[in-house]
Every structure is written in C-alpha cells, then in structure tokens.
Amino acid sequence: MLLVATGITGAASAHEPPQHRGCSVIEVTAPGLGKQPRDLRFSTTKILDLEFEARLEQPVYGEHLLHFRVTTPSGFLYQDLTVPFEWPRPGRDPKGKGHDAHAVFPVASFVGGLPVQQLGEPERGGRRRDTLQARLPVAGTSITMSTLYGRWSVQAFLDDRARPCSPLQRFTIRAN
C-alpha cells in the first residue's frame, strides 16, 4: 500500500510545473504613518490602509501575476490582492517583438482594470526594479466595521501556483 501511495505521489509531482523563483519576506507598512512599528502592530486609529511589498529574488520574464493572499485572524482568506506585472527580457521590448538594447516600457498598461507594474526598469542608482506592491484598505472596511482585529497574515503566490513564493508574514491590526 505504501509503495502505491509513493508511486502516486511521485507521478503527481513529476507533472507539477518547475519550482518558481522565490520572493522575499513581505514588508508590511502603513503609508502616511511617520514611524513604522517594528513589531508590525498597526492601530486603526492611526492608519487608513496597509501596503505590502515583495521582492522577486530572480527575474521572472514575461507577463505574470503576483497574488498577496491576506488571511484573517481566524484563518480565513480575506482578500487576494492581484498584482499584474511584466518583466521584459534584456535587449527586447516589453512584448518581446524586437531586439532593442534599451527596452521600452509602456507608460500605462492595464489587465482586468489593474495597472501592470513594470519590473526590470532602471531606478535611481542604476538598480533594476524588482519589487511589487499592493494596498489593503483598512479604514471604513469590514476590518473596522466588523472588528476583525488580531493577528493577520499575508503570503505571496506567483501566477496560479499552489505553493507560495514567500514566507508567511504576520502582522497585527488593533483597535487602538
């Protein structure tokens, strides 16, 4: 019986897509809050929303989606914040149609009404952009209206993969 189960497991894992590149630990911050709490405890009296940021550890070329899956203190999925992004291959335009030493990035692209974040673009200092951000509204939402206070968690998933690309990050939303 054990051999049969092992064989099935081996066959299932052989058909899984190759392991994707990883994401960094998700940074949780409150935009507009002067001093960010080190212990990731956020008071609803001081914040309007939270921002999540994850860095891709390796380039993931092409068009993709990063999902920030936010879980309530009771362990239920609260929201899947989907972030469409594109990372053009070096020496190609963003759609991969040409060979241009200076990739041209579109000013504004949208997928399903969401802006496409462009990765690989040069930032100040010459570094290439490799981080993705999403915002979670807090003020005036069911978080405050239904007093969903306590220890929350967020984890990043690439495309439709079942395994997360980031470690679980915990943070606290409290009333005061």
Buried (B, 14 or more C-beta within 10 A) or exposed (E): EEEEEEEEEEEEEEEEEEEBEBBBEBBBBBEEBEEEBEEBEBBBEEBBBBBBBBBBEEBBBEBBBBBBBBBBBEEEEBBEBBBBBBBBBEEBBBEEEEEEEEBEBEEEBEBEEBEBBBBBBEEEEEEEBBBBBBEBEBEEBEBBEEEBBEBBBBBBBBEEEEEBBBEEBEBBBEEE
